[in-house]
Amino acid sequence: MTSCRTGAEHIKSLQDGRAVYIDGARVDDVTAHPAFRNAVRAAAELYDFQARPENIELMTFQPDGSNRRVNRGWQMPRNYAELVQRRKALQAWAALSCGFCGRSPAQKADSIPPSAASSRASVPAAAAWISWSAR
């Protein structure tokens, strides 16, 4: 079975020594700092939701050439059925927060497929983003 990103992987990915400052002070660990930890946990819960066996098909797809599943927000629909699948996944994530999570982890992904669809020049860039997200 292929896997997708989980909440634990998301949290671990943020513990990489990145430079984050708040009120002029460097934050050593955004996953533990009071200003960020709840947002980090909320995003981790979204990743855990998509990784549940009963949600894996709804929430993720497997890009060509990848052995890892990624969120459907990164999917560039090739037909109507894929477009509907993508919408259902984004609706499911929004439903978890009753629509209050204004910028879910798929927020950036939501802008790439439509941009690529409107310009052939954007297709290679969108494909690169999708490939990067599947790592």
C-alpha positions in Angstrom: 0.0 0.0 0.0 1.3 3.5 -0.8 1.3 6.1 1.9 0.5 9.8 2.1 1.6 12.5 4.5 0.4 12.2 8.1 0.1 14.7 10.9 3.3 13.3 12.5 5.2 13.8 9.3 3.9 17.3 8.9 5.0 18.2 12.5 8.4 16.6 12.0 8.9 18.5 8.7 8.5 21.8 10.6 11.2 20.9 13.1 14.0 21.6 10.7 15.7 24.6 12.2 13.9 27.1 10.0 14.2 30.8 10.9 10.9 32.0 12.4 10.6 35.2 14.4 7.8 36.6 16.5 8.1 40.0 18.2 11.8 40.1 17.3 12.6 36.8 19.0 13.6 33.7 17.2 11.3 30.7 17.7 13.3 27.5 18.2 10.4 25.1 17.5 7.2 26.3 15.9 5.5 23.1 16.8 5.8 23.9 20.5 5.7 27.7 20.6 2.3 29.0 22.0 1.8 31.3 19.0 2.0 28.5 16.5 1.4 25.1 18.1 -2.4 25.2 17.8 -2.2 26.0 14.1 0.4 23.3 13.6 -1.9 20.8 15.4 -4.9 21.8 13.3 -3.0 21.2 10.1 -1.7 17.9 11.5 -5.3 16.8 12.1 -6.1 17.5 8.4 -3.2 15.3 7.3 -4.2 12.6 9.7 -7.8 12.8 8.3 -6.5 12.2 4.8 -4.3 9.3 5.9 -7.1 7.3 7.5 -7.8 4.2 5.4 -11.4 5.1 4.9 -10.4 8.5 3.5 -7.4 7.7 1.4 -9.2 7.4 -2.0 -11.4 10.5 -1.3 -8.6 12.7 -0.1 -5.5 11.6 -2.1 -4.3 10.5 -5.5 -1.1 8.9 -6.8 0.8 11.1 -9.3 2.3 9.3 -12.3 5.8 8.1 -11.4 5.3 8.4 -7.6 5.0 5.7 -5.0 3.4 8.1 -2.5 -0.1 9.5 -2.5 -0.7 13.3 -2.2 -3.7 15.5 -1.4 -6.1 15.9 -4.2 -5.6 19.7 -3.9 -2.5 19.1 -6.0 -4.4 17.1 -8.6 -4.6 18.7 -12.0 -7.9 17.2 -13.2 -7.8 15.7 -16.7 -11.6 15.1 -16.9 -14.9 15.9 -15.2 -14.7 12.9 -12.8 -11.3 14.0 -11.5 -12.6 17.5 -11.1 -15.5 16.2 -9.0 -13.2 14.0 -6.9 -10.9 17.0 -6.2 -13.9 19.2 -5.2 -15.2 16.5 -2.8 -11.8 16.2 -1.1 -11.5 20.0 -0.6 -15.1 20.0 0.7 -14.3 17.2 3.2 -11.3 19.2 4.5 -13.4 22.3 4.8 -16.1 20.4 6.6 -13.7 19.4 9.4 -13.3 23.0 10.5 -16.9 24.1 9.5 -15.1 26.2 6.9 -13.1 28.2 9.5 -9.7 26.9 8.4 -9.2 29.6 5.8 -5.8 28.4 4.7 -5.6 24.7 4.8 -2.4 22.9 3.7 -4.0 22.6 0.2 -4.4 26.4 0.0 -1.4 26.9 -2.3 -2.3 23.8 -4.3 -5.7 25.2 -5.0 -4.2 27.9 -7.2 -1.9 25.9 -9.3 -4.1 23.5 -11.3 -6.5 26.3 -12.4 -3.5 28.5 -13.4 -1.9 25.6 -15.3 -5.2 24.9 -17.1 -5.4 28.5 -18.3 -1.9 28.6 -19.8 0.2 25.9 -21.5 3.3 27.7 -20.2 2.2 27.0 -16.6 1.9 23.2 -17.1 5.6 22.4 -16.5 5.7 24.5 -13.4 2.5 22.9 -12.0 3.9 19.5 -12.8 7.1 20.4 -10.9 5.0 21.5 -7.8 3.0 18.3 -7.9 6.2 16.2 -8.2 7.8 18.1 -5.3 4.8 17.5 -3.1 4.9 13.8 -3.7 8.4 13.5 -2.2 
